[in-house]
Amino acid sequence: MSKKSQKLKMRLGKKLKQNRRIPALAMLRTHRSVQHNRFQRSWRHRKMRLSKEL
């Protein structure tokens, strides 16, 4: 079993929430000037840089 600290769990939770696409309503509201989420990340291609002390 791995032991995650509370700080690390919070950080991973934030990254999980950021890894969503933007809502369709946001695209409509901005007339498609905002089309994609710039924080979106693939688990295989772009790794997270989390510090070791967390």
Secondary structure, DSSP 4 states (H G I P E B T S, - for coil): -----HHHHHHHHHHHHHSSPPPHHHHHHTTTS--S-TT---TTTS-----TT-
